[in-house]
Amino acid sequence: MVSELSTLIHNLVLDNPVPAKDLAKAIGKPYSTLLREVNPYDTGAKLGAETLLQIMLQTGDTKPLEYMAGKLGYSLVSNRSEAPHVTPGAFQAQPSTLAGMSVQEGAQAGEKERRI
């Protein structure tokens, strides 16, 4: 018996604006491997969580995550419009800031930066 989740993921890969070949390339998998991993009738290949995450990131479609959340009794709500822009490494103290500080002083400085 084919699960709803497997069918949902299979349809996501095949029926989205990003062609399956381009999607496979974007996530770093051979096209044939991706199709095999998402084929709900192929019991010999499994789709990993990291690959599923990449599929959702590349397609912008979170239906598999919504399905899983619903099965666990949760609802999925996006906060994209509310999320502040964060520059990578913005909450990490610069090496020059921590020079000469003890480990505890550095940790306190880092905590202060995170609260700002």
N, CA, C and O atoms as a printed pandas DataFrame, in Angstrom:
     atom_number atom_name residue_name chain_id  residue_number  x_coord  y_coord  z_coord
0              1         N          MET        A               1    0.835   -1.184    0.000
1              2        CA          MET        A               1    0.000    0.000    0.000
2              3         C          MET        A               1    0.879    1.246    0.000
3              4         O          MET        A               1    1.850    1.328    0.752
4              5         N          VAL        A               2    0.539    2.205   -0.837
5              6        CA          VAL        A               2    1.307    3.434   -0.975
6              7         C          VAL        A               2    0.782    4.469    0.019
7              8         O          VAL        A               2   -0.426    4.686    0.116
8              9         N          SER        A               3    1.693    5.103    0.755
9             10        CA          SER        A               3    1.272    6.098    1.742
10            11         C          SER        A               3    0.930    7.419    1.066
11            12         O          SER        A               3    1.400    7.722   -0.030
12            13         N          GLU        A               4    0.104    8.187    1.750
13            14        CA          GLU        A               4   -0.272    9.517    1.244
14            15         C          GLU        A               4    0.958   10.418    1.141
15            16         O          GLU        A               4    1.095   11.185    0.188
16            17         N          LEU        A               5    1.851   10.321    2.128
17            18        CA          LEU        A               5    3.048   11.155    2.126
18            19         C          LEU        A               5    3.932   10.842    0.928
19            20         O          LEU        A               5    4.431   11.753    0.268
20            21         N          SER        A               6    4.127    9.566    0.645
21            22        CA          SER        A               6    4.952    9.181   -0.505
22            23         C          SER        A               6    4.364    9.717   -1.803
23            24         O          SER        A               6    5.093   10.227   -2.654
24            25         N          THR        A               7    3.064    9.605   -1.954
25            26        CA          THR        A               7    2.391   10.107   -3.153
26            27         C          THR        A               7    2.501   11.624   -3.237
27            28         O          THR        A               7    2.723   12.179   -4.313
28            29         N          LEU        A               8    2.348   12.281   -2.110
29            30        CA          LEU        A               8    2.454   13.738   -2.066
30            31         C          LEU        A               8    3.836   14.206   -2.515
31            32         O          LEU        A               8    3.947   15.147   -3.300
32            33         N          ILE        A               9    4.881   13.558   -2.025
33            34        CA          ILE        A               9    6.249   13.923   -2.385
34            35         C          ILE        A               9    6.518   13.617   -3.857
35            36         O          ILE        A               9    7.145   14.415   -4.553
36            37         N          HIS        A              10    6.056   12.484   -4.322
37            38        CA          HIS        A              10    6.229   12.106   -5.728
38            39         C          HIS        A              10    5.587   13.146   -6.632
39            40         O          HIS        A              10    6.191   13.586   -7.610
40            41         N          ASN        A              11    4.365   13.535   -6.306
41            42        CA          ASN        A              11    3.666   14.547   -7.103
42            43         C          ASN        A              11    4.359   15.904   -7.021
43            44         O          ASN        A              11    4.394   16.649   -8.001
44            45         N          LEU        A              12    4.903   16.219   -5.865
45            46        CA          LEU        A              12    5.617   17.485   -5.706
46            47         C          LEU        A              12    6.810   17.559   -6.656
47            48         O          LEU        A              12    7.036   18.585   -7.298
48            49         N          VAL        A              13    7.561   16.483   -6.743
49            50        CA          VAL        A              13    8.738   16.459   -7.613
50            51         C          VAL        A              13    8.338   16.535   -9.093
51            52         O          VAL        A              13    8.987   17.219   -9.884
52            53         N          LEU        A              14    7.280   15.837   -9.449
53            54        CA          LEU        A              14    6.903   15.773  -10.867
54            55         C          LEU        A              14    5.998   16.916  -11.334
55            56         O          LEU        A              14    6.019   17.278  -12.511
56            57         N          ASP        A              15    5.207   17.484  -10.427
57            58        CA          ASP        A              15    4.218   18.493  -10.820
58            59         C          ASP        A              15    4.449   19.828  -10.126
59            60         O          ASP        A              15    3.574   20.310   -9.408
60            61         N          ASN        A              16    5.591   20.416  -10.328
61            62        CA          ASN        A              16    5.854   21.738   -9.765
62            63         C          ASN        A              16    6.490   22.588  -10.850
63            64         O          ASN        A              16    6.906   22.058  -11.880
64            65         N          PRO        A              17    6.575   23.897  -10.641
65            66        CA          PRO        A              17    7.141   24.770  -11.674
66            67         C          PRO        A              17    8.603   24.476  -12.031
67            68         O          PRO        A              17    9.053   24.812  -13.126
68            69         N          VAL        A              18    9.344   23.848  -11.107
69            70        CA          VAL        A              18   10.738   23.505  -11.368
70            71         C          VAL        A              18   10.756   22.109  -12.007
71            72         O          VAL        A              18   10.345   21.142  -11.365
72            73         N          PRO        A              19   11.223   21.986  -13.258
73            74        CA          PRO        A              19   11.273   20.660  -13.883
74            75         C          PRO        A              19   12.114   19.691  -13.044
75            76         O          PRO        A              19   13.115   20.080  -12.442
76            77         N          ALA        A              20   11.693   18.435  -13.015
77            78        CA          ALA        A              20   12.359   17.428  -12.178
78            79         C          ALA        A              20   13.850   17.319  -12.479
79            80         O          ALA        A              20   14.642   17.111  -11.561
80            81         N          LYS        A              21   14.250   17.455  -13.739
81            82        CA          LYS        A              21   15.681   17.379  -14.076
82            83         C          LYS        A              21   16.443   18.548  -13.455
83            84         O          LYS        A              21   17.550   18.372  -12.947
84            85         N          ASP        A              22   15.848   19.740  -13.498
85            86        CA          ASP        A              22   16.492   20.910  -12.894
86            87         C          ASP        A              22   16.512   20.791  -11.374
87            88         O          ASP        A              22   17.479   21.189  -10.724
88            89         N          LEU        A              23   15.450   20.249  -10.820
89            90        CA          LEU        A              23   15.384   20.052   -9.379
90            91         C          LEU        A              23   16.472   19.084   -8.925
91            92         O          LEU        A              23   17.156   19.331   -7.932
92            93         N          ALA        A              24   16.629   17.991   -9.649
93            94        CA          ALA        A              24   17.667   17.005   -9.310
94            95         C          ALA        A              24   19.047   17.656   -9.338
95            96         O          ALA        A              24   19.864   17.438   -8.444
96            97         N          LYS        A              25   19.292   18.442  -10.355
97            98        CA          LYS        A              25   20.585   19.120  -10.464
98            99         C          LYS        A              25   20.788   20.093   -9.303
99           100         O          LYS        A              25   21.877   20.167   -8.734
100          101         N          ALA        A              26   19.741   20.836   -8.955
101          102        CA          ALA        A              26   19.840   21.830   -7.879
102          103         C          ALA        A              26   20.129   21.198   -6.527
103          104         O          ALA        A              26   20.793   21.804   -5.686
104          105         N          ILE        A              27   19.631   19.979   -6.313
105          106        CA          ILE        A              27   19.880   19.340   -5.021
106          107         C          ILE        A              27   21.058   18.376   -5.059
107          108         O          ILE        A              27   21.359   17.711   -4.067
108          109         N          GLY        A              28   21.723   18.304   -6.211
109          110        CA          GLY        A              28   22.942   17.511   -6.315
110          111         C          GLY        A              28   22.731   16.016   -6.418
111          112         O          GLY        A              28   23.546   15.235   -5.927
112          113         N          LYS        A              29   21.643   15.611   -7.055
113          114        CA          LYS        A              29   21.372   14.183   -7.239
114          115         C          LYS        A              29   21.189   13.902   -8.717
115          116         O          LYS        A              29   20.677   14.748   -9.450
116          117         N          PRO        A              30   21.599   12.727   -9.164
117          118        CA          PRO        A              30   21.265   12.347  -10.531
118          119         C          PRO        A              30   19.744   12.263  -10.671
119          120         O          PRO        A              30   19.047   11.851   -9.744
120          121         N          TYR        A              31   19.249   12.653  -11.822
121          122        CA          TYR        A              31   17.816   12.656  -12.104
122          123         C          TYR        A              31   17.197   11.289  -11.824
123          124         O          TYR        A              31   16.152   11.202  -11.180
124          125         N          SER        A              32   17.830   10.231  -12.301
125          126        CA          SER        A              32   17.278    8.888  -12.117
126          127         C          SER        A              32   17.226    8.496  -10.639
127          128         O          SER        A              32   16.299    7.810  -10.209
128          129         N          THR        A              33   18.217    8.929   -9.867
129          130        CA          THR        A              33   18.241    8.623   -8.437
130          131         C          THR        A              33   17.104    9.337   -7.725
131          132         O          THR        A              33   16.404    8.737   -6.909
132          133         N          LEU        A              34   16.917   10.625   -8.035
133          134        CA          LEU        A              34   15.833   11.372   -7.410
134          135         C          LEU        A              34   14.487   10.731   -7.719
135          136         O          LEU        A              34   13.666   10.535   -6.823
136          137         N          LEU        A              35   14.263   10.405   -8.988
137          138        CA          LEU        A              35   12.978    9.796   -9.356
138          139         C          LEU        A              35   12.780    8.453   -8.652
139          140         O          LEU        A              35   11.666    8.114   -8.254
140          141         N          ARG        A              36   13.842    7.707   -8.504
141          142        CA          ARG        A              36   13.727    6.421   -7.810
142          143         C          ARG        A              36   13.414    6.628   -6.334
143          144         O          ARG        A              36   12.590    5.911   -5.766
144          145         N          GLU        A              37   14.069    7.606   -5.709
145          146        CA          GLU        A              37   13.855    7.846   -4.284
146          147         C          GLU        A              37   12.435    8.330   -3.979
147          148         O          GLU        A              37   11.901    8.037   -2.909
148          149         N          VAL        A              38   11.821    9.064   -4.906
149          150        CA          VAL        A              38   10.471    9.578   -4.648
150          151         C          VAL        A              38    9.377    8.682   -5.219
151          152         O          VAL        A              38    8.192    8.964   -5.041
152          153         N          ASN        A              39    9.758    7.610   -5.901
153          154        CA          ASN        A              39    8.776    6.699   -6.474
154          155         C          ASN        A              39    8.107    5.909   -5.345
155          156         O          ASN        A              39    8.769    5.125   -4.665
156          157         N          PRO        A              40    6.804    6.109   -5.141
157          158        CA          PRO        A              40    6.137    5.434   -4.022
158          159         C          PRO        A              40    6.043    3.914   -4.190
159          160         O          PRO        A              40    5.747    3.205   -3.228
160          161         N          TYR        A              41    6.289    3.414   -5.393
161          162        CA          TYR        A              41    6.188    1.975   -5.646
162          163         C          TYR        A              41    7.543    1.276   -5.599
163          164         O          TYR        A              41    7.605    0.051   -5.698
164          165         N          ASP        A              42    8.620    2.028   -5.451
165          166        CA          ASP        A              42    9.966    1.441   -5.385
166          167         C          ASP        A              42   10.353    1.296   -3.920
167          168         O          ASP        A              42   10.725    2.270   -3.266
168          169         N          THR        A              43   10.264    0.087   -3.419
169          170        CA          THR        A              43   10.573   -0.140   -2.007
170          171         C          THR        A              43   12.071   -0.294   -1.756
171          172         O          THR        A              43   12.501   -0.385   -0.606
172          173         N          GLY        A              44   12.869   -0.324   -2.827
173          174        CA          GLY        A              44   14.310   -0.496   -2.681
174          175         C          GLY        A              44   15.068    0.793   -2.453
175          176         O          GLY        A              44   16.234    0.758   -2.060
176          177         N          ALA        A              45   14.436    1.929   -2.690
177          178        CA          ALA        A              45   15.111    3.219   -2.502
178          179         C          ALA        A              45   14.310    4.057   -1.516
179          180         O          ALA        A              45   13.079    4.032   -1.519
180          181         N          LYS        A              46   15.005    4.783   -0.692
181          182        CA          LYS        A              46   14.348    5.614    0.322
182          183         C          LYS        A              46   14.776    7.062    0.159
183          184         O          LYS        A              46   15.900    7.353   -0.251
184          185         N          LEU        A              47   13.876    7.949    0.480
185          186        CA          LEU        A              47   14.140    9.379    0.431
186          187         C          LEU        A              47   14.592    9.846    1.806
187          188         O          LEU        A              47   13.894    9.631    2.798
188          189         N          GLY        A              48   15.750   10.480    1.870
189          190        CA          GLY        A              48   16.266   10.967    3.141
190          191         C          GLY        A              48   15.664   12.311    3.523
191          192         O          GLY        A              48   15.179   13.053    2.669
192          193         N          ALA        A              49   15.700   12.610    4.803
193          194        CA          ALA        A              49   15.152   13.872    5.319
194          195         C          ALA        A              49   15.866   15.079    4.715
195          196         O          ALA        A              49   15.225   16.078    4.391
196          197         N          GLU        A              50   17.185   14.993    4.562
197          198        CA          GLU        A              50   17.946   16.112    3.986
198          199         C          GLU        A              50   17.520   16.373    2.540
199          200         O          GLU        A              50   17.410   17.524    2.118
200          201         N          THR        A              51   17.282   15.302    1.787
201          202        CA          THR        A              51   16.845   15.461    0.404
202          203         C          THR        A              51   15.448   16.062    0.358
203          204         O          THR        A              51   15.170   16.930   -0.470
204          205         N          LEU        A              52   14.573   15.607    1.238
205          206        CA          LEU        A              52   13.223   16.176    1.289
206          207         C          LEU        A              52   13.283   17.661    1.613
207          208         O          LEU        A              52   12.567   18.461    1.011
208          209         N          LEU        A              53   14.126   18.025    2.548
209          210        CA          LEU        A              53   14.283   19.444    2.882
210          211         C          LEU        A              53   14.744   20.232    1.663
211          212         O          LEU        A              53   14.220   21.312    1.391
212          213         N          GLN        A              54   15.716   19.706    0.931
213          214        CA          GLN        A              54   16.203   20.394   -0.270
214          215         C          GLN        A              54   15.109   20.509   -1.334
215          216         O          GLN        A              54   15.013   21.527   -2.020
216          217         N          ILE        A              55   14.294   19.478   -1.470
217          218        CA          ILE        A              55   13.181   19.533   -2.434
218          219         C          ILE        A              55   12.231   20.663   -2.053
219          220         O          ILE        A              55   11.814   21.441   -2.912
220          221         N          MET        A              56   11.890   20.757   -0.772
221          222        CA          MET        A              56   10.972   21.811   -0.328
222          223         C          MET        A              56   11.597   23.192   -0.479
223          224         O          MET        A              56   10.910   24.141   -0.858
224          225         N          LEU        A              57   12.888   23.318   -0.189
225          226        CA          LEU        A              57   13.559   24.613   -0.343
226          227         C          LEU        A              57   13.613   25.038   -1.808
227          228         O          LEU        A              57   13.380   26.205   -2.124
228          229         N          GLN        A              58   13.917   24.108   -2.695
229          230        CA          GLN        A              58   14.048   24.432   -4.116
230          231         C          GLN        A              58   12.703   24.719   -4.775
231          232         O          GLN        A              58   12.619   25.562   -5.668
232          233         N          THR        A              59   11.658   24.031   -4.347
233          234        CA          THR        A              59   10.346   24.225   -4.969
234          235         C          THR        A              59    9.517   25.281   -4.254
235          236         O          THR        A              59    8.573   25.831   -4.822
236          237         N          GLY        A              60    9.877   25.563   -3.002
237          238        CA          GLY        A              60    9.082   26.497   -2.212
238          239         C          GLY        A              60    7.769   25.890   -1.743
239          240         O          GLY        A              60    6.886   26.614   -1.281
240          241         N          ASP        A              61    7.626   24.583   -1.854
241          242        CA          ASP        A              61    6.391   23.887   -1.511
242          243         C          ASP        A              61    6.589   23.109   -0.216
243          244         O          ASP        A              61    7.445   22.229   -0.140
244          245         N          THR        A              62    5.802   23.433    0.793
245          246        CA          THR        A              62    5.938   22.797    2.103
246          247         C          THR        A              62    4.825   21.786    2.391
247          248         O          THR        A              62    4.612   21.422    3.547
248          249         N          LYS        A              63    4.121   21.334    1.368
249          250        CA          LYS        A              63    3.019   20.389    1.593
250          251         C          LYS        A              63    3.453   19.141    2.370
251          252         O          LYS        A              63    2.714   18.697    3.248
252          253         N          PRO        A              64    4.628   18.556    2.079
253          254        CA          PRO        A              64    5.025   17.386    2.881
254          255         C          PRO        A              64    5.181   17.721    4.368
255          256         O          PRO        A              64    4.799   16.928    5.229
256          257         N          LEU        A              65    5.734   18.880    4.661
257          258        CA          LEU        A              65    5.906   19.293    6.050
258          259         C          LEU        A              65    4.553   19.570    6.697
259          260         O          LEU        A              65    4.330   19.214    7.854
260          261         N          GLU        A              66    3.654   20.202    5.956
261          262        CA          GLU        A              66    2.300   20.453    6.461
262          263         C          GLU        A              66    1.588   19.137    6.758
263          264         O          GLU        A              66    0.910   19.010    7.777
264          265         N          TYR        A              67    1.742   18.169    5.876
265          266        CA          TYR        A              67    1.128   16.857    6.061
266          267         C          TYR        A              67    1.658   16.200    7.338
267          268         O          TYR        A              67    0.880   15.699    8.150
268          269         N          MET        A              68    2.979   16.204    7.512
269          270        CA          MET        A              68    3.575   15.577    8.691
270          271         C          MET        A              68    3.145   16.287    9.967
271          272         O          MET        A              68    2.830   15.641   10.967
272          273         N          ALA        A              69    3.134   17.607    9.934
273          274        CA          ALA        A              69    2.701   18.367   11.109
274          275         C          ALA        A              69    1.262   18.019   11.460
275          276         O          ALA        A              69    0.941   17.823   12.632
276          277         N          GLY        A              70    0.395   17.942   10.462
277          278        CA          GLY        A              70   -0.999   17.593   10.699
278          279         C          GLY        A              70   -1.157   16.213   11.304
279          280         O          GLY        A              70   -1.986   16.016   12.192
280          281         N          LYS        A              71   -0.372   15.255   10.833
281          282        CA          LYS        A              71   -0.433   13.897   11.380
282          283         C          LYS        A              71    0.007   13.853   12.841
283          284         O          LYS        A              71   -0.409   12.974   13.596
284          285         N          LEU        A              72    0.845   14.801   13.230
285          286        CA          LEU        A              72    1.329   14.857   14.612
286          287         C          LEU        A              72    0.473   15.767   15.492
287          288         O          LEU        A              72    0.767   15.967   16.670
288          289         N          GLY        A              73   -0.592   16.314   14.900
289          290        CA          GLY        A              73   -1.492   17.164   15.674
290          291         C          GLY        A              73   -1.089   18.626   15.714
291          292         O          GLY        A              73   -1.551   19.373   16.577
292          293         N          TYR        A              74   -0.237   19.042   14.797
293          294        CA          TYR        A              74    0.207   20.431   14.746
294          295         C          TYR        A              74   -0.282   21.079   13.463
295          296         O          TYR        A              74   -0.661   20.398   12.510
296          297         N          SER        A              75   -0.266   22.395   13.452
297          298        CA          SER        A              75   -0.524   23.110   12.204
298          299         C          SER        A              75    0.723   23.924   11.888
299          300         O          SER        A              75    1.404   24.423   12.784
300          301         N          LEU        A              76    1.000   24.044   10.626
301          302        CA          LEU        A              76    2.198   24.747   10.178
302          303         C          LEU        A              76    1.813   26.155    9.771
303          304         O          LEU        A              76    0.921   26.350    8.946
304          305         N          VAL        A              77    2.484   27.129   10.348
305          306        CA          VAL        A              77    2.215   28.520   10.030
306          307         C          VAL        A              77    3.530   29.171    9.624
307          308         O          VAL        A              77    4.517   29.102   10.356
308          309         N          SER        A              78    3.538   29.796    8.465
309          310        CA          SER        A              78    4.749   30.459    7.990
310          311         C          SER        A              78    4.955   31.769    8.733
311          312         O          SER        A              78    3.997   32.472    9.057
312          313         N          ASN        A              79    6.201   32.083    8.994
313          314        CA          ASN        A              79    6.522   33.375    9.589
314          315         C          ASN        A              79    7.463   34.164    8.687
315          316         O          ASN        A              79    8.152   35.071    9.153
316          317         N          ARG        A              80    7.500   33.829    7.412
317          318        CA          ARG        A              80    8.405   34.497    6.485
318          319         C          ARG        A              80    8.212   35.999    6.458
319          320         O          ARG        A              80    9.190   36.747    6.423
320          321         N          SER        A              81    6.965   36.457    6.473
321          322        CA          SER        A              81    6.728   37.895    6.405
322          323         C          SER        A              81    7.152   38.595    7.691
323          324         O          SER        A              81    7.412   39.799    7.694
324          325         N          GLU        A              82    7.220   37.837    8.782
325          326        CA          GLU        A              82    7.587   38.421   10.070
326          327         C          GLU        A              82    9.066   38.269   10.394
327          328         O          GLU        A              82    9.573   38.929   11.301
328          329         N          ALA        A              83    9.756   37.411    9.665
329          330        CA          ALA        A              83   11.149   37.120    9.999
330          331         C          ALA        A              83   12.050   38.310    9.668
331          332         O          ALA        A              83   12.026   38.808    8.543
332          333         N          PRO        A              84   12.841   38.767   10.636
333          334        CA          PRO        A              84   13.771   39.858   10.350
334          335         C          PRO        A              84   14.919   39.369    9.478
335          336         O          PRO        A              84   15.267   38.188    9.500
336          337         N          HIS        A              85   15.491   40.266    8.727
337          338        CA          HIS        A              85   16.644   39.901    7.904
338          339         C          HIS        A              85   17.849   39.758    8.819
339          340         O          HIS        A              85   18.167   40.683    9.566
340          341         N          VAL        A              86   18.506   38.649    8.775
341          342        CA          VAL        A              86   19.683   38.396    9.609
342          343         C          VAL        A              86   20.855   38.108    8.699
343          344         O          VAL        A              86   20.787   37.213    7.857
344          345         N          THR        A              87   21.921   38.855    8.861
345          346        CA          THR        A              87   23.133   38.629    8.107
346          347         C          THR        A              87   23.868   37.447    8.729
347          348         O          THR        A              87   24.044   37.415    9.946
348          349         N          PRO        A              88   24.307   36.465    7.918
349          350        CA          PRO        A              88   25.033   35.329    8.488
350          351         C          PRO        A              88   26.192   35.799    9.352
351          352         O          PRO        A              88   26.981   36.650    8.941
352          353         N          GLY        A              89   26.287   35.242   10.542
353          354        CA          GLY        A              89   27.363   35.595   11.458
354          355         C          GLY        A              89   27.106   36.871   12.239
355          356         O          GLY        A              89   27.979   37.327   12.977
356          357         N          ALA        A              90   25.923   37.456   12.092
357          358        CA          ALA        A              90   25.639   38.727   12.754
358          359         C          ALA        A              90   25.671   38.607   14.269
359          360         O          ALA        A              90   25.963   39.585   14.958
360          361         N          PHE        A              91   25.377   37.423   14.800
361          362        CA          PHE        A              91   25.336   37.256   16.243
362          363         C          PHE        A              91   26.619   36.672   16.799
363          364         O          PHE        A              91   26.681   36.314   17.975
364          365         N          GLN        A              92   27.641   36.572   15.966
365          366        CA          GLN        A              92   28.916   36.061   16.436
366          367         C          GLN        A              92   29.826   37.241   16.750
367          368         O          GLN        A              92   29.931   38.180   15.961
368          369         N          ALA        A              93   30.463   37.192   17.873
369          370        CA          ALA        A              93   31.380   38.266   18.248
370          371         C          ALA        A              93   32.593   38.248   17.328
371          372         O          ALA        A              93   33.064   37.182   16.933
372          373         N          GLN        A              94   33.086   39.402   16.998
373          374        CA          GLN        A              94   34.270   39.509   16.161
374          375         C          GLN        A              94   35.500   39.118   16.992
375          376         O          GLN        A              94   35.538   39.387   18.192
376          377         N          PRO        A              95   36.498   38.492   16.372
377          378        CA          PRO        A              95   37.681   38.070   17.129
378          379         C          PRO        A              95   38.339   39.217   17.878
379          380         O          PRO        A              95   38.797   39.020   19.003
380          381         N          SER        A              96   38.402   40.409   17.294
381          382        CA          SER        A              96   39.049   41.536   17.960
382          383         C          SER        A              96   38.275   41.947   19.209
383          384         O          SER        A              96   38.878   42.440   20.162
384          385         N          THR        A              97   36.958   41.757   19.228
385          386        CA          THR        A              97   36.142   42.096   20.384
386          387         C          THR        A              97   36.466   41.198   21.562
387          388         O          THR        A              97   36.434   41.642   22.710
388          389         N          LEU        A              98   36.776   39.947   21.290
389          390        CA          LEU        A              98   37.017   38.991   22.361
390          391         C          LEU        A              98   38.476   38.883   22.766
391          392         O          LEU        A              98   38.799   38.161   23.709
392          393         N          ALA        A              99   39.364   39.586   22.075
393          394        CA          ALA        A              99   40.785   39.501   22.393
394          395         C          ALA        A              99   41.031   39.991   23.811
395          396         O          ALA        A              99   40.586   41.075   24.189
396          397         N          GLY        A             100   41.728   39.201   24.578
397          398        CA          GLY        A             100   42.090   39.590   25.933
398          399         C          GLY        A             100   40.993   39.350   26.955
399          400         O          GLY        A             100   41.204   39.636   28.133
400          401         N          MET        A             101   39.837   38.842   26.565
401          402        CA          MET        A             101   38.757   38.576   27.512
402          403         C          MET        A             101   38.859   37.149   28.020
403          404         O          MET        A             101   39.371   36.263   27.336
404          405         N          SER        A             102   38.364   36.945   29.224
405          406        CA          SER        A             102   38.274   35.575   29.725
406          407         C          SER        A             102   37.138   34.873   28.980
407          408         O          SER        A             102   36.343   35.511   28.289
408          409         N          VAL        A             103   37.079   33.568   29.131
409          410        CA          VAL        A             103   36.018   32.809   28.467
410          411         C          VAL        A             103   34.652   33.285   28.950
411          412         O          VAL        A             103   33.732   33.448   28.149
412          413         N          GLN        A             104   34.516   33.508   30.261
413          414        CA          GLN        A             104   33.225   33.949   30.802
414          415         C          GLN        A             104   32.885   35.353   30.314
415          416         O          GLN        A             104   31.731   35.614   29.973
416          417         N          GLU        A             105   33.853   36.259   30.271
417          418        CA          GLU        A             105   33.591   37.614   29.760
418          419         C          GLU        A             105   33.177   37.572   28.296
419          420         O          GLU        A             105   32.284   38.305   27.870
420          421         N          GLY        A             106   33.830   36.715   27.539
421          422        CA          GLY        A             106   33.478   36.561   26.125
422          423         C          GLY        A             106   32.072   36.024   25.955
423          424         O          GLY        A             106   31.331   36.471   25.080
424          425         N          ALA        A             107   31.704   35.061   26.794
425          426        CA          ALA        A             107   30.354   34.494   26.728
426          427         C          ALA        A             107   29.317   35.545   27.105
427          428         O          ALA        A             107   28.254   35.629   26.491
428          429         N          GLN        A             108   29.641   36.358   28.138
429          430        CA          GLN        A             108   28.712   37.416   28.537
430          431         C          GLN        A             108   28.580   38.466   27.440
431          432         O          GLN        A             108   27.481   38.968   27.205
432          433         N          ALA        A             109   29.663   38.805   26.771
433          434        CA          ALA        A             109   29.628   39.767   25.672
434          435         C          ALA        A             109   28.791   39.210   24.524
435          436         O          ALA        A             109   27.984   39.919   23.921
436          437         N          GLY        A             110   28.998   37.939   24.238
437          438        CA          GLY        A             110   28.211   37.301   23.168
438          439         C          GLY        A             110   26.729   37.282   23.497
439          440         O          GLY        A             110   25.891   37.510   22.624
440          441         N          GLU        A             111   26.400   37.009   24.770
441          442        CA          GLU        A             111   24.997   37.001   25.196
442          443         C          GLU        A             111   24.398   38.394   25.077
443          444         O          GLU        A             111   23.252   38.550   24.656
444          445         N          LYS        A             112   25.175   39.402   25.448
445          446        CA          LYS        A             112   24.695   40.792   25.340
446          447         C          LYS        A             112   24.415   41.148   23.875
447          448         O          LYS        A             112   23.410   41.791   23.572
448          449         N          GLU        A             113   25.314   40.725   22.961
449          450        CA          GLU        A             113   25.113   40.988   21.531
450          451         C          GLU        A             113   23.842   40.320   21.038
451          452         O          GLU        A             113   23.122   40.899   20.224
452          453         N          ARG        A             114   23.547   39.115   21.512
453          454        CA          ARG        A             114   22.356   38.402   21.046
454          455         C          ARG        A             114   21.078   39.087   21.513
455          456         O          ARG        A             114   20.055   39.014   20.832
456          457         N          ARG        A             115   21.122   39.752   22.671
457          458        CA          ARG        A             115   19.933   40.405   23.211
458          459         C          ARG        A             115   19.659   41.740   22.538
459          460         O          ARG        A             115   18.544   42.254   22.633
460          461         N          ILE        A             116   20.629   42.304   21.873
461          462        CA          ILE        A             116   20.464   43.640   21.269
462          463         C          ILE        A             116   19.613   43.579   20.045
463          464         O          ILE        A             116   19.369   44.605   19.411
